């Protein structure tokens, strides 16, 4: 669901890319049917897309805020991606004056690379490419300035997006014209790719760690004690009560760091000015921390959980 077009000449380069993303929810076979009709060109407008999705019982979410092209100094970059259950595959084009390089990535690993000098490169689905070729055959001039190419690409994005909802009406466009010979242009691209892929690797590592941390937090959250015995009162000092945790119970701070295990003590507070006796049972009843059997509420700054079985 993309259209990215890049013009590379000895005078500079221009790149344009739409910002549309479509998410599909529902039966797999019906989702695939809707996508086939969309990318074959059978569905020609946003209204038709929403109507056909409704007929098939498929829910869709259409957004136009995804940046698919960007600027890195004297280099422009465009990317299309495909997510699978196991990995994300990316195709990127890096371009500058008189040179381009296209790389394919699986995750953050480069699997193929293609180099060239001057060209018009189009990334997109079948119908978007067909509409682009049709437009360029009618409108392209052999001698044109970078500014004229930029204006033509704006018209192209409007033309394609008005004929297929697989391409959005919002787009980004960048133009670069540094003075570079072929050798220095390719060196600039290679250096940019190395830095950019390293950033991707760091981002993926950070994302992986965040996902692992979030998974661990969810795992711990599922063990929060919502009913049952917490422990026994050891002592009271004013409104503070020391409680010894029962077997199978442990406590964590708000950052999910374990602070006490079974048989260890935690500090709690009485919400009322009352006296409790050593040995009284502390429990969670109806998700409320209390002195069991008495209408006495307790508070604490830790998260009470069941131990992992």
BAKEPA-612320 format. One record per residue (C-alpha): residue in one letter; x, y, z. Coordinates in Angstrom, 1 decimal. Layout:
N
<code: A u: X v: Y w: Z>
...
//
This chain:
309
<code: X u: 0.0 v: 0.0 w: 0.0>
<code: X u: 2.7 v: 2.4 w: -1.0>
<code: X u: 4.0 v: 4.6 w: -3.8>
<code: X u: 7.6 v: 5.9 w: -3.6>
<code: X u: 9.2 v: 7.4 w: -6.7>
<code: X u: 12.8 v: 8.5 w: -6.9>
<code: X u: 14.4 v: 10.5 w: -9.8>
<code: X u: 18.2 v: 10.4 w: -9.9>
<code: X u: 20.2 v: 12.6 w: -12.3>
<code: X u: 23.7 v: 14.1 w: -12.7>
<code: X u: 22.1 v: 17.4 w: -11.4>
<code: X u: 20.5 v: 16.0 w: -8.2>
<code: X u: 17.6 v: 13.8 w: -7.1>
<code: X u: 14.0 v: 14.0 w: -6.1>
<code: X u: 12.0 v: 11.6 w: -4.0>
<code: X u: 8.3 v: 11.4 w: -3.1>
<code: X u: 6.3 v: 9.0 w: -1.0>
<code: X u: 2.7 v: 8.7 w: 0.2>
<code: X u: 1.9 v: 8.3 w: 3.9>
<code: X u: -0.9 v: 5.7 w: 3.8>
<code: X u: -1.1 v: 2.6 w: 6.0>
<code: X u: -4.0 v: 0.2 w: 6.0>
<code: X u: -4.6 v: -2.4 w: 8.8>
<code: X u: -7.0 v: -5.3 w: 8.3>
<code: X u: -8.9 v: -7.2 w: 10.9>
<code: X u: -11.1 v: -10.2 w: 10.4>
<code: X u: -11.2 v: -13.6 w: 8.7>
<code: X u: -8.0 v: -14.3 w: 6.8>
<code: X u: -9.6 v: -15.4 w: 3.5>
<code: X u: -11.8 v: -12.4 w: 3.4>
<code: X u: -8.9 v: -10.1 w: 4.2>
<code: X u: -6.9 v: -11.6 w: 1.4>
<code: X u: -9.9 v: -11.2 w: -1.0>
<code: X u: -10.2 v: -7.5 w: 0.0>
<code: X u: -6.5 v: -6.9 w: -0.5>
<code: X u: -6.5 v: -8.7 w: -3.9>
<code: X u: -9.4 v: -6.5 w: -5.1>
<code: X u: -7.6 v: -3.4 w: -3.8>
<code: X u: -4.2 v: -4.1 w: -5.3>
<code: X u: -5.6 v: -5.2 w: -8.7>
<code: X u: -7.3 v: -1.9 w: -9.1>
<code: X u: -10.9 v: -3.1 w: -8.8>
<code: X u: -11.5 v: -0.8 w: -5.8>
<code: X u: -10.9 v: 2.8 w: -7.0>
<code: X u: -11.8 v: 5.0 w: -4.0>
<code: X u: -11.8 v: 5.3 w: -0.2>
<code: X u: -15.6 v: 5.0 w: -0.2>
<code: X u: -15.5 v: 1.8 w: -2.3>
<code: X u: -12.8 v: 0.4 w: 0.0>
<code: X u: -14.9 v: 1.0 w: 3.2>
<code: X u: -18.1 v: -0.3 w: 1.5>
<code: X u: -16.4 v: -3.5 w: 0.2>
<code: X u: -14.7 v: -4.1 w: 3.6>
<code: X u: -18.1 v: -3.9 w: 5.2>
<code: X u: -19.7 v: -6.3 w: 2.7>
<code: X u: -16.9 v: -8.8 w: 3.4>
<code: X u: -17.1 v: -8.3 w: 7.2>
<code: X u: -13.5 v: -7.0 w: 7.4>
<code: X u: -12.6 v: -4.2 w: 9.7>
<code: X u: -10.0 v: -1.7 w: 8.4>
<code: X u: -8.1 v: 1.2 w: 9.9>
<code: X u: -6.8 v: 3.7 w: 7.3>
<code: X u: -4.2 v: 6.3 w: 8.4>
<code: X u: -2.1 v: 8.8 w: 6.5>
<code: X u: 0.7 v: 9.6 w: 8.9>
<code: X u: 3.4 v: 7.1 w: 8.0>
<code: X u: 6.7 v: 8.7 w: 6.8>
<code: X u: 8.1 v: 6.4 w: 4.1>
<code: X u: 10.6 v: 8.9 w: 2.7>
<code: X u: 13.1 v: 11.0 w: 4.6>
<code: X u: 16.2 v: 13.2 w: 4.2>
<code: X u: 19.7 v: 12.3 w: 5.7>
<code: X u: 22.0 v: 15.2 w: 4.9>
<code: X u: 22.7 v: 15.1 w: 1.1>
<code: X u: 20.9 v: 11.8 w: 0.8>
<code: X u: 17.2 v: 10.9 w: 0.4>
<code: X u: 15.9 v: 7.6 w: 1.6>
<code: X u: 12.7 v: 5.7 w: 0.8>
<code: X u: 11.4 v: 2.5 w: 2.4>
<code: X u: 8.7 v: 0.0 w: 1.9>
<code: X u: 8.2 v: -2.8 w: 4.5>
<code: X u: 6.4 v: -6.1 w: 4.9>
<code: X u: 5.7 v: -7.6 w: 8.3>
<code: X u: 5.5 v: -11.4 w: 8.7>
<code: X u: 4.7 v: -13.2 w: 12.0>
<code: X u: 8.4 v: -13.8 w: 12.5>
<code: X u: 10.2 v: -10.8 w: 10.9>
<code: X u: 10.0 v: -7.5 w: 9.1>
<code: X u: 11.4 v: -7.2 w: 5.6>
<code: X u: 12.4 v: -3.8 w: 4.2>
<code: X u: 13.4 v: -2.5 w: 0.8>
<code: X u: 15.2 v: 0.8 w: 0.9>
<code: X u: 16.5 v: 3.2 w: -1.7>
<code: X u: 19.3 v: 5.7 w: -0.9>
<code: X u: 19.9 v: 8.4 w: -3.5>
<code: X u: 22.0 v: 11.5 w: -4.1>
<code: X u: 23.4 v: 13.3 w: -7.1>
<code: X u: 24.2 v: 10.8 w: -9.9>
<code: X u: 23.9 v: 7.7 w: -7.7>
<code: X u: 21.5 v: 5.3 w: -5.9>
<code: X u: 21.8 v: 2.1 w: -4.0>
<code: X u: 18.9 v: -0.2 w: -3.2>
<code: X u: 19.2 v: -2.6 w: -0.3>
<code: X u: 16.9 v: -5.4 w: 1.0>
<code: X u: 16.9 v: -6.1 w: 4.7>
<code: X u: 15.5 v: -8.9 w: 6.8>
<code: X u: 15.3 v: -7.5 w: 10.3>
<code: X u: 18.4 v: -5.4 w: 10.3>
<code: X u: 20.5 v: -7.7 w: 8.1>
<code: X u: 21.2 v: -6.7 w: 4.6>
<code: X u: 20.4 v: -9.5 w: 2.2>
<code: X u: 20.9 v: -7.9 w: -1.2>
<code: X u: 22.2 v: -4.7 w: -2.7>
<code: X u: 21.9 v: -3.0 w: -6.1>
<code: X u: 23.7 v: 0.1 w: -7.4>
<code: X u: 23.1 v: 2.5 w: -10.2>
<code: X u: 23.7 v: 6.0 w: -11.4>
<code: X u: 20.8 v: 7.8 w: -13.1>
<code: X u: 17.3 v: 6.4 w: -13.2>
<code: X u: 13.7 v: 6.7 w: -12.2>
<code: X u: 12.9 v: 4.1 w: -9.5>
<code: X u: 9.4 v: 3.2 w: -8.4>
<code: X u: 8.4 v: 1.2 w: -5.3>
<code: X u: 4.8 v: 0.3 w: -5.0>
<code: X u: 1.9 v: -2.2 w: -5.5>
<code: X u: 0.8 v: -3.3 w: -9.0>
<code: X u: -1.9 v: -0.8 w: -9.6>
<code: X u: 0.2 v: 2.1 w: -8.2>
<code: X u: 3.0 v: 1.2 w: -10.6>
<code: X u: 0.7 v: 0.9 w: -13.6>
<code: X u: -0.9 v: 4.3 w: -12.8>
<code: X u: 2.6 v: 5.9 w: -12.4>
<code: X u: 3.9 v: 4.5 w: -15.7>
<code: X u: 0.7 v: 5.7 w: -17.5>
<code: X u: 1.1 v: 9.2 w: -16.0>
<code: X u: 4.9 v: 9.5 w: -16.8>
<code: X u: 4.4 v: 8.3 w: -20.4>
<code: X u: 2.1 v: 11.2 w: -21.0>
<code: X u: 3.8 v: 13.9 w: -19.0>
<code: X u: 7.5 v: 13.2 w: -18.9>
<code: X u: 9.9 v: 15.4 w: -20.8>
<code: X u: 13.5 v: 14.4 w: -21.7>
<code: X u: 15.0 v: 17.7 w: -20.6>
<code: X u: 13.6 v: 19.0 w: -17.3>
<code: X u: 14.9 v: 20.8 w: -14.2>
<code: X u: 14.8 v: 19.3 w: -10.6>
<code: X u: 12.1 v: 21.8 w: -9.7>
<code: X u: 10.0 v: 20.7 w: -12.7>
<code: X u: 10.5 v: 17.1 w: -11.6>
<code: X u: 9.4 v: 18.0 w: -8.0>
<code: X u: 6.2 v: 19.7 w: -9.4>
<code: X u: 5.5 v: 16.7 w: -11.7>
<code: X u: 5.9 v: 14.3 w: -8.8>
<code: X u: 3.3 v: 16.3 w: -6.8>
<code: X u: 0.9 v: 16.0 w: -9.7>
<code: X u: 1.7 v: 12.3 w: -9.9>
<code: X u: 0.9 v: 11.7 w: -6.3>
<code: X u: -2.4 v: 13.5 w: -6.6>
<code: X u: -3.2 v: 11.6 w: -9.8>
<code: X u: -2.5 v: 8.1 w: -8.4>
<code: X u: -4.1 v: 8.7 w: -5.0>
<code: X u: -7.3 v: 9.8 w: -6.8>
<code: X u: -7.5 v: 6.5 w: -8.6>
<code: X u: -6.6 v: 3.9 w: -6.0>
<code: X u: -7.1 v: 4.0 w: -2.2>
<code: X u: -3.9 v: 1.9 w: -1.8>
<code: X u: -2.1 v: 5.3 w: -2.1>
<code: X u: -2.9 v: 8.2 w: 0.2>
<code: X u: -3.4 v: 11.8 w: -0.8>
<code: X u: -0.9 v: 13.0 w: 1.8>
<code: X u: 2.8 v: 12.6 w: 0.9>
<code: X u: 6.3 v: 13.8 w: 1.6>
<code: X u: 8.8 v: 15.1 w: -1.0>
<code: X u: 12.5 v: 15.9 w: -0.9>
<code: X u: 15.0 v: 17.3 w: -3.4>
<code: X u: 18.8 v: 17.3 w: -3.1>
<code: X u: 21.5 v: 18.7 w: -5.5>
<code: X u: 24.9 v: 18.4 w: -3.9>
<code: X u: 27.9 v: 18.7 w: -6.3>
<code: X u: 29.4 v: 15.1 w: -6.4>
<code: X u: 31.2 v: 12.9 w: -8.8>
<code: X u: 30.2 v: 9.3 w: -9.2>
<code: X u: 32.9 v: 7.9 w: -6.9>
<code: X u: 32.2 v: 10.4 w: -4.0>
<code: X u: 28.4 v: 9.9 w: -4.5>
<code: X u: 28.6 v: 6.2 w: -4.0>
<code: X u: 31.0 v: 6.6 w: -1.1>
<code: X u: 28.5 v: 9.0 w: 0.5>
<code: X u: 25.7 v: 6.5 w: 0.0>
<code: X u: 27.7 v: 3.6 w: 1.4>
<code: X u: 28.7 v: 5.5 w: 4.5>
<code: X u: 25.1 v: 6.6 w: 5.0>
<code: X u: 23.8 v: 3.1 w: 4.7>
<code: X u: 26.3 v: 1.8 w: 7.2>
<code: X u: 25.3 v: 4.4 w: 9.8>
<code: X u: 21.5 v: 4.0 w: 9.1>
<code: X u: 21.6 v: 0.2 w: 9.4>
<code: X u: 23.6 v: 0.5 w: 12.6>
<code: X u: 20.9 v: 2.8 w: 14.0>
<code: X u: 18.3 v: 0.3 w: 12.9>
<code: X u: 20.1 v: -2.5 w: 14.7>
<code: X u: 20.3 v: -0.4 w: 17.9>
<code: X u: 16.6 v: 0.5 w: 17.6>
<code: X u: 15.6 v: -3.2 w: 17.1>
<code: X u: 17.7 v: -4.2 w: 20.1>
<code: X u: 16.1 v: -1.6 w: 22.2>
<code: X u: 12.7 v: -2.5 w: 21.0>
<code: X u: 13.4 v: -6.2 w: 21.7>
<code: X u: 14.4 v: -5.4 w: 25.2>
<code: X u: 11.4 v: -3.2 w: 25.8>
<code: X u: 9.2 v: -6.0 w: 24.5>
<code: X u: 10.9 v: -8.5 w: 26.8>
<code: X u: 10.5 v: -6.1 w: 29.7>
<code: X u: 6.8 v: -5.5 w: 28.9>
<code: X u: 6.2 v: -9.3 w: 28.6>
<code: X u: 7.8 v: -9.8 w: 32.0>
<code: X u: 5.7 v: -7.0 w: 33.5>
<code: X u: 2.5 v: -8.5 w: 32.0>
<code: X u: 3.6 v: -11.9 w: 33.4>
<code: X u: 4.1 v: -10.4 w: 36.9>
<code: X u: 0.9 v: -8.4 w: 36.7>
<code: X u: -1.1 v: -11.6 w: 36.1>
<code: X u: 0.2 v: -12.8 w: 39.5>
<code: X u: -1.1 v: -9.8 w: 41.5>
<code: X u: -3.0 v: -11.1 w: 44.5>
<code: X u: -6.7 v: -10.1 w: 44.2>
<code: X u: -8.1 v: -12.5 w: 46.8>
<code: X u: -6.5 v: -14.5 w: 49.7>
<code: X u: -4.1 v: -14.4 w: 52.6>
<code: X u: -1.2 v: -12.0 w: 52.5>
<code: X u: 0.5 v: -12.6 w: 55.8>
<code: X u: 0.4 v: -12.1 w: 59.6>
<code: X u: 0.9 v: -9.0 w: 61.7>
<code: X u: 4.3 v: -8.9 w: 63.5>
<code: X u: 4.1 v: -5.6 w: 65.2>
<code: X u: 2.5 v: -2.1 w: 65.2>
<code: X u: 4.0 v: 1.3 w: 65.7>
<code: X u: 1.4 v: 4.0 w: 65.5>
<code: X u: -0.4 v: 3.6 w: 62.2>
<code: X u: 2.5 v: 1.5 w: 60.7>
<code: X u: 2.1 v: -2.3 w: 60.8>
<code: X u: 4.9 v: -4.8 w: 60.0>
<code: X u: 3.6 v: -7.9 w: 58.2>
<code: X u: 5.3 v: -11.2 w: 57.6>
<code: X u: 4.4 v: -12.5 w: 54.2>
<code: X u: 2.8 v: -16.0 w: 53.9>
<code: X u: 4.1 v: -18.9 w: 51.9>
<code: X u: 3.4 v: -18.3 w: 48.2>
<code: X u: 3.4 v: -14.5 w: 48.5>
<code: X u: 6.0 v: -12.0 w: 47.5>
<code: X u: 6.2 v: -8.2 w: 47.1>
<code: X u: 7.5 v: -5.9 w: 44.3>
<code: X u: 8.1 v: -2.2 w: 44.0>
<code: X u: 6.4 v: -0.1 w: 41.3>
<code: X u: 9.3 v: -0.8 w: 38.9>
<code: X u: 8.7 v: -4.6 w: 39.4>
<code: X u: 11.8 v: -5.1 w: 41.4>
<code: X u: 11.3 v: -7.9 w: 44.0>
<code: X u: 11.6 v: -6.4 w: 47.5>
<code: X u: 10.4 v: -9.3 w: 49.8>
<code: X u: 9.7 v: -12.9 w: 49.5>
<code: X u: 7.7 v: -15.5 w: 51.5>
<code: X u: 8.6 v: -15.3 w: 55.2>
<code: X u: 10.0 v: -11.8 w: 54.9>
<code: X u: 8.5 v: -8.6 w: 56.3>
<code: X u: 6.9 v: -5.6 w: 54.6>
<code: X u: 5.6 v: -2.3 w: 56.1>
<code: X u: 2.0 v: -1.4 w: 55.7>
<code: X u: -0.2 v: 1.5 w: 57.0>
<code: X u: -3.5 v: 1.5 w: 58.8>
<code: X u: -6.0 v: 3.8 w: 57.2>
<code: X u: -7.8 v: 4.3 w: 60.6>
<code: X u: -6.6 v: 5.0 w: 64.2>
<code: X u: -7.0 v: 1.4 w: 65.5>
<code: X u: -5.0 v: -1.2 w: 67.3>
<code: X u: -4.2 v: -4.6 w: 65.8>
<code: X u: -2.7 v: -7.6 w: 67.5>
<code: X u: 0.4 v: -9.6 w: 66.6>
<code: X u: -0.7 v: -12.8 w: 64.7>
<code: X u: -3.8 v: -11.2 w: 63.1>
<code: X u: -4.1 v: -12.2 w: 59.5>
<code: X u: -3.8 v: -9.7 w: 56.7>
<code: X u: -5.6 v: -10.6 w: 53.5>
<code: X u: -7.0 v: -9.3 w: 50.2>
<code: X u: -10.8 v: -9.4 w: 50.2>
<code: X u: -12.7 v: -8.2 w: 47.2>
<code: X u: -9.4 v: -6.7 w: 45.9>
<code: X u: -9.0 v: -4.6 w: 49.1>
<code: X u: -6.1 v: -5.0 w: 51.5>
<code: X u: -7.4 v: -5.4 w: 55.1>
<code: X u: -7.1 v: -7.1 w: 58.5>
<code: X u: -9.0 v: -10.3 w: 57.9>
<code: X u: -12.4 v: -10.6 w: 59.6>
<code: X u: -12.3 v: -6.9 w: 60.7>
<code: X u: -13.4 v: -3.8 w: 58.8>
<code: X u: -9.9 v: -2.4 w: 59.0>
<code: X u: -8.2 v: -1.3 w: 55.8>
<code: X u: -4.5 v: -1.3 w: 55.1>
<code: X u: -2.3 v: 0.5 w: 52.6>
<code: X u: 1.2 v: -0.3 w: 51.3>
<code: X u: 3.7 v: 1.0 w: 48.7>
<code: X u: 4.4 v: -2.5 w: 47.3>
<code: X u: 2.6 v: -4.8 w: 44.9>
<code: X u: 1.5 v: -8.0 w: 46.5>
<code: X u: 1.8 v: -11.0 w: 44.2>
<code: X u: 1.6 v: -14.8 w: 44.2>
<code: X u: 4.9 v: -16.5 w: 43.8>
<code: X u: 5.6 v: -18.2 w: 40.4>
<code: X u: 4.6 v: -21.8 w: 40.4>
//
